[in-house]
Amino acid sequence: GVTALLLLKTGDLIVGTGGGIVALCKGSNYKVMKKIQVQGAVTSLTCRGQGHQFFVGTNECQIYRINYAAFKEELIAACHNEAVQDIVFPLGTSDLFATCSKNDIRVWHTPENRELLRIVIPNVTCHAIEFMRDGKSIISAWNDGKIRAFTPETGRLMYVINHAHSLGVTAIAATSDCKRIISGGGEGQMRVWEIGERTHKLGEVLKEHVSAVSCIKIKKNDRECVTASLDGTCIIWDIVRFTRKQMILANTLFKCVCYHPEEYQIITSGTDRRIGYWEVFDGSAIREVEGSVSGSVNGMDITSDGAYFVTGGDDHLVKLWDYNEGAVTHVGVGHSGNITRLKICPGNKYIVSVSADGAILLWKYPDLH
């Protein structure tokens, strides 16, 4: 049907439809003179200046600028139209980052806030993504149980690991030598994959968690990792001998975990709204602080020097914390949906947070000196 109308000064009409057609109709007999196709149903039309240009908004979060004379569309803004599940920066650069959602992964150029690449896999949701350290691939975790790897420049599919997990792949991480991927699934298993030039094979399966794995972080030396799970446990694993080193228990669904850069402590958070500090050596609790007044804490990230960390969650607030004090120093208000993940960019220039309403927000990292 017709979803938007724009009356021009000439008496002609611009008509937008639910099928994504934008048409120019003659005012006298409504005959179609020109038409173009855009992505998504047209939700709004607006004129610019004397009507030499007009803008089209669609329900797939696309805004087009259309030149009246040429009647050609130009995409000027785009974003996710489903919940954004994860955000990652490549190693050592703040100019690019990738986000994932239902149906797609997108790569963004930070200085210009524009989309560089869109990788579309219809009707499946991407839960987590990671840039390989060597910059040669983006690895991704999908709810159809597959791990997919793409090239970051062109978005070409490099390889697929089928049946990686039975209830969907929920978390993913890669070792710094790019030879192994560690994935977590909805059934609670952790799997270690050996990635070669042309091959990828299952190296080990670790079964301890009884519910979905929500977050995986690997130590810098690739010998140890920590997994957080919705079953109320965080487990520190030896990934050389494939044994459990420590188990952390709390009455919560763990959503996120971070190593302190010196790697002798970890911080965790989840649905009980508390941020826990733990010893890596013996798994003992050091302290806990109230992370949020209302709602789960879903994402956290720590600075490279370990002095500060950020959290975000269902209270829609981005909070910057002093690590040693355990106190909030800055609060960012701007999200209208639950924050799902957030990251501090390399070099501490920005904080990027993503939310369940499809938004990606860029924050200036506060001047702390």
C-alpha positions as CSV (number, residue, x, y, z in Angstrom):
1,G,0.0,0.0,0.0
2,V,0.9,3.7,0.0
3,T,2.8,4.6,3.2
4,A,4.0,8.1,2.5
5,L,3.0,11.1,0.3
6,L,4.7,14.3,-0.6
7,L,3.0,17.1,-2.5
8,L,5.3,19.2,-4.6
9,K,4.9,22.8,-5.5
10,T,4.3,21.8,-9.1
11,G,1.2,19.9,-8.0
12,D,2.8,16.6,-8.7
13,L,3.1,13.9,-6.0
14,I,5.9,11.7,-4.7
15,V,4.4,8.4,-3.5
16,G,6.2,6.0,-1.2
17,T,4.9,2.4,-0.8
18,G,5.3,-0.6,1.6
19,G,7.1,-2.4,-1.2
20,G,9.9,0.2,-1.2
21,I,8.9,2.0,-4.4
22,V,9.3,5.7,-4.6
23,A,7.3,7.1,-7.6
24,L,6.7,10.5,-9.1
25,C,3.1,10.8,-10.1
26,K,1.5,13.5,-12.3
27,G,-0.9,15.7,-10.2
28,S,-3.6,15.8,-12.8
29,N,-4.1,12.1,-13.5
30,Y,-1.8,10.3,-11.0
31,K,0.1,8.6,-13.8
32,V,3.5,7.3,-12.8
33,M,6.3,9.3,-14.6
34,K,9.4,8.0,-12.8
35,K,10.0,5.4,-10.1
36,I,12.9,3.8,-8.2
37,Q,13.2,1.0,-5.7
38,V,14.7,1.4,-2.2
39,Q,15.4,-1.1,0.5
40,G,12.5,-1.5,3.0
41,A,9.0,0.0,3.2
42,V,9.0,3.8,2.9
43,T,8.1,5.4,6.2
44,S,8.7,9.0,5.5
45,L,9.3,11.5,2.7
46,T,10.5,15.1,3.1
47,C,11.5,17.9,0.8
48,R,14.6,19.9,0.9
49,G,14.8,23.6,-0.2
50,Q,12.7,24.2,-3.3
51,G,12.1,20.6,-3.9
52,H,15.2,19.9,-5.9
53,Q,16.1,17.1,-3.5
54,F,14.0,15.0,-1.1
55,F,14.8,12.4,1.5
56,V,13.3,9.0,2.0
57,G,13.3,7.0,5.2
58,T,12.5,3.3,5.3
59,N,11.7,0.7,8.0
60,E,15.1,-1.0,7.4
61,C,16.8,2.0,8.9
62,Q,18.0,3.5,5.6
63,I,17.8,7.2,4.7
64,Y,18.2,8.1,1.0
65,R,18.7,11.4,-0.7
66,I,17.0,11.6,-4.1
67,N,17.8,14.2,-6.7
68,Y,14.5,15.3,-8.2
69,A,15.9,16.0,-11.7
70,A,17.9,12.8,-12.1
71,F,15.5,10.7,-9.9
72,K,18.4,8.6,-8.6
73,E,18.7,7.4,-5.0
74,E,21.8,7.8,-2.9
75,L,22.1,6.1,0.5
76,I,23.2,8.6,3.1
77,A,22.6,6.9,6.4
78,A,22.1,3.3,7.5
79,C,21.9,1.3,10.7
80,H,20.8,-2.0,12.1
81,N,17.0,-2.5,12.3
82,E,17.3,-5.4,14.8
83,A,19.0,-5.7,18.2
84,V,22.8,-5.3,17.9
85,Q,24.5,-8.3,19.6
86,D,28.2,-7.4,19.7
87,I,30.8,-4.8,18.7
88,V,34.5,-5.3,18.2
89,F,37.6,-3.3,17.1
90,P,40.5,-4.8,15.2
91,L,43.8,-5.0,17.1
92,G,45.4,-1.6,17.6
93,T,43.1,0.5,15.4
94,S,40.2,2.7,16.4
95,D,39.2,3.7,12.8
96,L,37.2,0.6,12.1
97,F,34.8,-1.5,14.1
98,A,32.3,-4.2,13.3
99,T,28.8,-4.9,14.7
100,C,26.5,-7.8,14.3
101,S,22.8,-8.3,14.4
102,K,20.0,-10.4,13.0
103,N,20.7,-11.1,9.3
104,D,24.0,-9.2,9.0
105,I,27.5,-8.1,10.1
106,R,28.5,-4.5,9.3
107,V,31.9,-2.8,9.3
108,W,31.9,0.9,10.1
109,H,34.4,3.7,9.6
110,T,34.7,5.5,12.9
111,P,35.9,9.0,11.8
112,E,33.1,9.4,9.3
113,N,30.5,7.2,11.1
114,R,29.7,5.5,7.8
115,E,29.1,1.9,6.8
116,L,31.9,0.4,4.8
117,L,30.7,-3.2,4.4
118,R,27.6,-5.2,5.0
119,I,27.7,-9.0,5.1
120,V,24.2,-10.4,4.8
121,I,23.1,-13.9,5.8
122,P,19.3,-13.9,5.8
123,N,17.1,-15.2,8.6
124,V,19.9,-16.0,11.1
125,T,21.2,-14.0,14.0
126,C,24.9,-13.4,14.6
127,H,25.5,-13.5,18.4
128,A,29.2,-12.6,18.5
129,I,32.1,-11.5,16.3
130,E,35.8,-11.2,16.5
131,F,38.6,-9.8,14.3
132,M,41.5,-12.3,14.0
133,R,44.7,-10.7,15.2
134,D,46.4,-10.9,11.7
135,G,43.5,-8.9,10.3
136,K,42.8,-11.5,7.6
137,S,39.3,-12.6,8.8
138,I,36.3,-11.7,10.9
139,I,35.0,-14.8,12.7
140,S,31.4,-14.9,13.8
141,A,29.0,-17.0,15.9
142,W,25.5,-17.7,14.6
143,N,22.3,-19.1,16.1
144,D,22.0,-21.8,13.4
145,G,25.0,-23.5,15.1
146,K,27.6,-22.4,12.5
147,I,30.9,-20.4,12.8
148,R,31.4,-18.4,9.7
149,A,34.6,-16.5,8.7
150,F,34.7,-13.6,6.3
151,T,37.3,-11.4,4.7
152,P,37.2,-7.9,6.4
153,E,37.7,-6.0,3.1
154,T,35.2,-7.7,0.8
155,G,33.0,-9.7,3.1
156,R,33.6,-12.9,1.1
157,L,32.9,-16.1,3.0
158,M,36.2,-17.9,3.7
159,Y,35.0,-20.9,5.5
160,V,32.1,-22.3,7.6
161,I,32.3,-24.7,10.5
162,N,29.0,-26.6,10.4
163,H,27.3,-28.0,13.5
164,A,29.8,-26.2,15.8
165,H,27.2,-26.2,18.6
166,S,23.8,-27.8,18.9
167,L,21.9,-24.9,20.4
168,G,23.5,-22.1,18.4
169,V,27.0,-20.5,18.9
170,T,26.7,-17.9,21.6
171,A,30.3,-16.7,22.2
172,I,33.6,-16.8,20.3
173,A,37.2,-15.8,20.8
174,A,40.5,-16.4,18.9
175,T,44.0,-17.0,20.1
176,S,46.6,-14.3,19.3
177,D,48.6,-16.7,17.0
178,C,45.3,-17.1,14.9
179,K,45.7,-20.9,15.0
180,R,42.8,-21.6,17.3
181,I,39.2,-20.4,17.8
182,I,37.4,-21.0,21.1
183,S,33.6,-21.1,20.8
184,G,30.8,-21.4,23.4
185,G,27.3,-22.7,22.7
186,G,23.7,-22.5,23.9
187,E,24.1,-26.0,25.4
188,G,27.0,-24.9,27.6
189,Q,29.9,-26.6,25.8
190,M,33.2,-25.0,24.9
191,R,34.9,-26.1,21.8
192,V,38.5,-25.5,20.7
193,W,39.0,-25.5,16.9
194,E,42.3,-25.8,15.2
195,I,42.5,-23.4,12.2
196,G,45.0,-24.1,9.5
197,E,45.6,-22.6,6.1
198,R,42.9,-24.7,4.3
199,T,41.6,-26.7,7.2
200,H,39.6,-26.3,10.4
201,K,39.1,-29.2,12.8
202,L,37.7,-29.8,16.2
203,G,40.5,-30.0,18.7
204,E,38.8,-30.4,22.1
205,V,35.4,-30.3,23.8
206,L,35.1,-29.0,27.3
207,K,31.8,-29.8,29.1
208,E,31.3,-28.1,32.4
209,H,28.7,-25.3,31.9
210,V,25.1,-26.4,31.9
211,S,23.7,-23.3,30.3
212,A,24.6,-20.9,27.4
213,V,28.2,-19.5,27.4
214,S,27.8,-15.7,27.2
215,C,31.4,-14.5,27.0
216,I,34.9,-15.9,26.4
217,K,38.2,-14.0,27.0
218,I,41.7,-15.5,26.3
219,K,44.8,-14.6,28.2
220,K,47.6,-12.9,26.2
221,N,49.8,-16.0,26.3
222,D,47.1,-18.2,24.8
223,R,47.5,-20.7,27.6
224,E,44.4,-19.8,29.6
225,C,40.9,-18.5,29.1
226,V,37.9,-17.6,31.1
227,T,34.3,-18.3,30.2
228,A,31.2,-16.8,31.6
229,S,27.9,-18.6,31.5
230,L,24.2,-18.1,32.2
231,D,24.4,-21.1,34.7
232,G,25.9,-18.8,37.3
233,T,29.5,-19.9,36.9
234,C,32.7,-18.5,35.4
235,I,35.3,-21.1,34.7
236,I,39.1,-20.5,34.2
237,W,40.5,-23.1,31.8
238,D,43.9,-24.3,31.0
239,I,43.7,-24.5,27.2
240,V,47.0,-26.3,26.8
241,R,46.1,-29.3,29.0
242,F,42.3,-28.7,28.5
243,T,41.5,-28.9,32.2
244,R,39.5,-26.7,34.6
245,K,41.7,-24.5,36.8
246,Q,39.1,-22.5,38.8
247,M,35.4,-22.1,39.0
248,I,33.7,-19.0,40.2
249,L,30.1,-19.3,41.5
250,A,27.5,-16.6,42.1
251,N,23.8,-16.4,42.2
252,T,23.5,-14.6,38.9
253,L,23.4,-15.2,35.1
254,F,26.9,-14.1,34.1
255,K,26.8,-11.9,31.0
256,C,30.3,-10.5,30.8
257,V,33.8,-11.1,32.0
258,C,37.1,-9.2,31.6
259,Y,40.7,-10.0,32.5
260,H,42.5,-7.1,34.2
261,P,45.5,-6.4,31.8
262,E,47.9,-7.7,34.3
263,E,45.8,-10.9,34.3
264,Y,45.9,-11.7,38.0
265,Q,42.3,-10.6,38.5
266,I,39.0,-10.8,36.5
267,I,35.9,-8.7,36.8
268,T,32.4,-10.2,36.1
269,S,28.9,-9.0,35.9
270,G,25.4,-10.1,35.0
271,T,21.8,-10.1,36.0
272,D,22.3,-9.6,39.7
273,R,23.6,-6.1,38.8
274,R,26.8,-6.6,40.8
275,I,30.3,-6.2,39.5
276,G,32.6,-8.9,41.1
277,Y,36.4,-8.7,41.3
278,W,38.0,-12.2,41.6
279,E,41.5,-13.7,42.0
280,V,42.5,-15.7,38.9
281,F,44.9,-17.8,41.0
282,D,42.4,-19.4,43.4
283,G,39.0,-18.1,42.2
284,S,38.3,-16.3,45.4
285,A,36.2,-13.2,45.6
286,I,38.0,-9.9,46.3
287,R,35.0,-7.6,46.4
288,E,31.8,-6.7,44.7
289,V,30.2,-3.3,43.9
290,E,26.7,-2.4,42.9
291,G,26.9,-2.0,39.1
292,S,23.4,-0.8,38.4
293,V,20.3,0.3,40.3
294,S,18.0,-1.4,37.9
295,G,18.4,-4.2,35.4
296,S,21.2,-6.6,34.3
297,V,24.7,-5.5,33.4
298,N,25.3,-7.0,29.9
299,G,28.6,-5.6,28.7
300,M,31.9,-4.4,30.1
301,D,35.3,-3.5,28.7
302,I,38.6,-2.5,30.4
303,T,41.3,0.0,29.3
304,S,44.7,-1.3,28.2
305,D,46.3,0.0,31.4
306,G,43.6,-1.5,33.7
307,A,42.9,1.9,35.4
308,Y,39.3,2.2,34.2
309,F,36.5,0.1,32.8
310,V,33.1,0.7,31.3
311,T,29.8,-1.1,31.8
312,G,26.4,-1.0,30.2
313,G,23.1,-2.8,30.6
314,D,19.3,-2.7,31.0
315,D,19.4,0.7,32.7
316,H,20.4,2.2,29.3
317,L,23.4,4.0,30.9
318,V,27.1,3.8,30.0
319,K,29.2,4.0,33.1
320,L,32.9,4.6,33.4
321,W,34.5,3.2,36.5
322,D,37.8,3.7,38.4
323,Y,39.1,0.1,38.7
324,N,40.9,0.5,42.0
325,E,38.2,2.7,43.7
326,G,35.3,0.6,42.3
327,A,33.5,3.9,41.8
328,V,31.7,5.5,38.8
329,T,33.5,8.6,37.4
330,H,31.3,9.3,34.4
331,V,27.8,8.4,33.2
332,G,26.6,8.5,29.5
333,V,22.9,9.0,28.9
334,G,21.7,8.5,25.4
335,H,20.4,4.9,24.8
336,S,16.7,4.3,24.6
337,G,17.1,0.5,24.7
338,N,19.0,-2.1,26.7
339,I,22.7,-1.9,26.1
340,T,23.9,-5.3,24.9
341,R,27.7,-4.7,24.6
342,L,30.2,-1.9,24.7
343,K,33.9,-1.4,23.9
344,I,36.7,1.1,24.6
345,C,38.5,1.6,21.3
346,P,42.3,1.1,21.1
347,G,44.0,4.3,22.2
348,N,41.1,5.3,24.4
349,K,39.6,7.8,21.9
350,Y,36.0,6.6,22.0
351,I,33.6,4.3,23.7
352,V,31.2,2.5,21.4
353,S,28.0,1.0,22.8
354,V,25.3,-1.0,21.0
355,S,21.8,-1.7,22.1
356,A,18.7,-3.9,21.7
357,D,16.9,-1.2,19.8
358,G,19.4,-1.3,17.0
359,A,21.4,1.8,18.0
360,I,25.2,2.3,17.9
361,L,26.4,5.2,20.0
362,L,29.9,6.7,19.9
363,W,31.0,8.5,23.0
364,K,34.1,10.7,23.4
365,Y,36.3,9.0,26.0
366,P,36.4,11.5,28.9
367,D,39.6,13.5,29.6
368,L,40.7,12.1,32.9
369,H,43.8,14.1,33.6
